[in-house]
Amino acid sequence: MILLLWLAGLAAAAQFAKIAVPFDLFRQQYAGAGPHIGWVLTFISAIGAVAGMSAGVVVNRFGCKPVLVLALLLGGSLSVWQAEMPVFSTMLFSRLLEGVSHLAIVVAAPTLIAEISPDRLRNFALALWSTFFGVAFALVSWLGTPFVAAHGLGALFVLHGGAMVALGLCLAMVLPSAPRLSEPDSDGIKSFLVKHIAAYRSPRIAAPGLGWLCYTLTFVSLLALLPALLPQDVRAMVAGLMPLVSILVSLVFVPLLLTRLTGVSVVIVGFALAIAVIAGVFLGGPVPVLSVALFAVLGLVQGASFVAIPQLNTTLADRAMANGAMAQMGNIGNLLGTPILLFILARADLQGVLLSVAVFYLAGIFLHIWMRARRMAETGFSDAV
């Protein structure tokens, strides 16, 4: 079941990758869209940026299983329909609906993984989950690109949609049924807003998501911007290595470190090491090597952030809300990160961009230390180990 839930994550990430990887073909398909073509890729993040925490409330209300299954069926149906390549405005609207599917998957699936994993496997299972974005992009790049060349862009959408529907039906059969976690609220929107405010005020529910924001502001944007700033002869190699080393560190080193440290502590270590790597650039170190090293240490943040959720939140309801906060902060980071760094790059050089990135990571360290102090003030015990 853990593997199936991870595959659901790959399907969700492929909702981005199926457009991002063959993006030049989309430009040709919608040549009349001009500069607005970028919205085809990013519009799916709009729902998560606005309503990420709402997904946690919905999961609590109706239960993880039905939300996840319906999200996979919705996403699969939309992907198959998109294979017809409708007019641009209709495609944009379908991407907005696809954002509902994506958001529900990335909240419900990790919540279920944390719940069904035995204690001895939970850290590894969540570290595995954290790789879903990078693995999906790698698979679409390696396998999807030749598939599109042989069968066309629409065939990739049909394949993706069919896989999502198959996963939804499979999970409907194998996942155990569970009662919803909360009853309907009589106060309606007022209660809904109160839950949001309470979640973001909680140093246990909000902490993983706030640290995640500082990570996502840089991860995708650096993947997009760094290779172009490197020497021509190493660009392709470094661009391929960066996400792979991040995945490797998440799967191998994060579970090892978690035998000694908490998830939050590993995240702080990852941010601190990332700042040290950036300092190496200012000291004259080789930028291509340090670029790969930067993504390697960011793998610590990637893997440990998801592990921190069940470590800090003991109930399934709180975990669902924390995953909702993670989804919301991640979508905000993905939406804003590249425009922010492009704005800085237009007014500074590579070192100016990296200095700004270091400031984001320093903010991540500060937020986690501040939240830890608040948790200690509430309980009288430190979770710093």
N, C-alpha and C positions, 0 to 999 in steps of 0.2 A: 504493500500500500504506500510506503514511503517513496518507492521508485515511481509509482504511478502519479503521486502528487507532485514529485519533481518534474515528471514529464508534462504535467499540466502547467507548471511554471515555464518550461521551455516553450510550450504552445503560446503562453501569454507573451513571453518575450519576442516570439516570432511575429506577433502582431506589429511590432516595430521593425524587426529585421526584414520581413518580407517586402518592405518598402525602402528601408534604409540601404540595404545591400544593392539591389538593382535600381538605385535612385535615378541614374541616367536614363533608364528606359521609361521611367515615369515622366521625366521631363519631356521625352519625345512623345509619349502618349497624350500628355496634356500640355502641348506646346503653347496653347493660347493662354494658359494660366499665368505665364510670366513669373515674376518673383513670388507670387502667392502659392507656388507649387510646394514650398516648404511646409505649408500648413497641413498637407496630406500626411506628413510624417508626425508633426508635433501635436496635431489636434486631439489625438488620442490621450494626451496627457492632461487636457483641460479638465476633464471630469475628476481625475484624481487630485489635481491641484486644488480644486474648489471643494470637493466632497470626499476626500480620502477618509477622514474620520467617520463620515456618515456610513461608510461601508462596514466599519466595526460595529456601529449601532444596528445595521441591518442583519449582520451575521449573528449578533446577540439575540435579535428578535426572532429570526426564522431558523437558525441553526446553520452550521458550516456546510453540511452535506447538500441540502437542497440549493443553497446559494451557489456553491461551487459547480454542481451539475448543471444548473440552469445557465450559469455564466459560460461554461464550455459549449453548451448547445447553441447559445446565442452567438458567441464568437465564431463558432464553426459555420453556422448558417450565413452570417454576414460575410465571412471570407469567401464562401462559395459564390454568393451573390455578387461580390465585388469582382469576381473573375470576369464578369461581362464588361468591366471597365465603363461604368455609367458616366454621365456628364459630370463635370468637375464639382458643381455644387452638391449634387447627390452623393458623390463619393465622399465629400467632406462631412456631410450629415451622417453617412454610414460610419465614418471614423469616430464621430462623436459617440454614436451608439456602441461602437467597439470599445471605447474607453470605459463604458459601464462594465462590459464583460471583463476587460483587463483588470480593472480595479477590484472587482469581486474575487477574481482568482488569486491575486497577490495578497489579499487579506485572509481569505478562507483557507487556502492551501497551507501556508506556514503555521497557522493556528492549529490545523488538524495534525500536521507533522509533529509539533511540540506535544500535542495531546496523546497521540498514539505511540510515540517512540518510547521504548523502554529506557530507563535512566542511563544505562551504559552506552546507548546509541544516540541519545538526544543531541549531544554536542556535534557529533559527526553528521547526523541527519540535517541539522540546521545549517552547518557549514556547507553541506552539499546543496541545500536549497539556495544558499547565497550565490552559487555559481550559475544560476539559471539564465541570467541575462548574457553573460559572456559566452557560455556554451551554445546558446541558441544562435547568437551572431556568428560564431565560428562555424556551426553546422550549415547555416544558410549560405555562408561565404564559400565553404568547401564543397558542399553537395548541391545547394540550391542554384548557384551560378551556372554550373554546367547543365543542370536540369532545365533552367530557363532558356539557355542557349539551344537546347534540343527540342523543347516542347512549348516554349512561349511563356510569357508572364502570367497569363490567366491560369495555366496549368499549375504553377506554384501556389496560387491562391486556392485552387481546388484541393490540392494535396494538403495544404495547411488546414483548410476547413474540414476536410474529411478526418484528419487526425484529431482535431478538437472534438468533433462529434463522437468519434470512436472512444476517446478518452472519457468523455462525459458519460456515455452509456456504460462503459466498463466500471467507472467509479460509482455509478448509481447501483451497480450490482454488488460490489465488494466492500464499500464503506459501510460501517455499522450505522444504523439510524440512531440519532440522538435527539433529545427534546430541545426545543429552543431554550435559550439561556435567560430570556427575560419576557415578561408579559407585556402586552400593549399598554402604552401610557395613556392615562385619561387626560393629561394636560397637553397632549399633542406637541406643537412646535415649541412651547415653552420648556417642556421636559427635554425635548431633543437638544435644544441649545444649552440647557443646564448640564447635560451629559458631556457635551463637547468641552465646555468650559472646565468642568471638573477633571476631565481627562488630561487636558493640557496643563492644568495646575498640579497634577499629580507627578511627583519626581520619579515615580516608578513607571507609570504609563508613558509619560512624555519623553523621558531621557533617551531611549534608543532612537526615537524619531528625530530629535533635535541634533544628536550627533550625526545621524544619517544625512540630514540636510547639508551639513558641512562637507560631507563626503561626495554627495551627488552633485553639488555645485561645481565639482572639478572633474569627476571621473570621465563622463561622456565628453565633456568639452575638451579635456586634455587629449583623449583618444582622437578627437577630430583635429585639434590644432597643433599638437606637438610634432607629429611626423613632418608636416610641411615646413617646420622651422629647423629641421635637421639636414645634414648634407644629403644630396640626392642619392648617393650610392648606398646609404644605410636606411633610408626611409621605409622601404617595404619590409625589411627584416625587423626593424624596431616596432613598426605598427603591428606586425603579427605577433611579436613576443610580448608586448605589453599586457594584453588581456589574458594571455596564456599563463604568464608567471603569477598574475593575480589569482587565477583559478587554482593553480598548483599550491600556492601558499595557503589559500583558504581551506583546501582539502587536507593538506599534510600538516602544516605547522599550527594552524588554529586549534585543532583537537588536542595536539600535544601541549600547547601552552595552557589550554583550559583545564588540564589536570593540576595545574599549579595556581592559576590566576582566574579571576572572574571574567565574564565577557566584557564588562565595562573597562576593567584594567587592561585587557588586550587591545581594546579600541584605543585607549589613551596611549599605549605603547606604539600602536600603529601610526597614530597621528604624530607622535614625537619623532619616530624614526623618519617619517615622511619629511618633516621639517629639517631634520639632519641631512637627508639626501639633497634637498633643495639648497641647503647651505653649501654642499659640495660643489654646486654649479658656480656659486659666487666665489668659491676658493679656486676656481680654475679647473675643476674636474671634467672628464669627458662627458659631454651632454648626452650622447646616445646611450652610453652605459648607465648613466644616472637616470635617464628616462625609464629604462627597464627596471632599475632598482626601485624607483618611485612606485611603480605599479606593483612590484613585489610586496613592498611593505604595506601598501594600501589593501592588499589581500587580507591582512590582519583585521583591518576595519570592516571590510566586506563580510567576512565570515563571522566575526565575534558580535557584530551588531544584532544579528538575528538571534544568536544564542542568549544575548542579554535580556531578551523579552521574557522567556519563561523563567530565567533566573530572578528577575525583578518582580514578576507578576505570577502569583500562584494559581489564580482562578482562570478558567477558560474565557470568561467574560472580559476580564482585564487584558488578557493576551490578545483577544480579538480587537479591543480598542487600541492597544499598543501597535498591532500590525496595521490598523487603519491610520494611525499617526505616521508610521513608517512610510506607508504608501503615499500619504499626502505630502510629507516632507520630500520624499524621493521625486515625486512629480513636479513639485515646485523647483527643486534643485535642477532637474533635467530641463525644465522650461527656461530658467533664468541663467544657468551656468554659462552656456555658450555665448549668449548675447553679452553678458557681463565681461567675460574674458576677451571677446572680440573688441568690445569698447576700449578695454585697457590696452590691448595689443595695438590698436590704431593710434594710441597716444604714447606708447612706450615700447620697449623691446622685449625679448624673451625673459630677461631678468625681471622686468616690471611685472610680467604675467606671473612668473614663479613666486615673486614676493607677495603678490595678492593671494595666490594659492596657499602660501604658508600662513597668511593671516587667517584664512578660512579654517585651516587645520588647528591653529592656535585657539580660535573660537570654539572648535569642537572639544579641545582639551578643557577649556574653561567651563563650557556648559556641563560637561560630565562631572567635573570636580564640584561645581556648584550644586548640581542635582544630588550628588553623593552626600554633600554636607547637609542638604535638606532632608534626605532620607535618614541620616544619622540623628538629626535633630528630632525627627518624628519617633524613631524607635529606640534611640540611645545606643545603637550598635552600628559599627562601621562595616560596609561591604567592600572595603578597599582591597582585600586580598585577591 
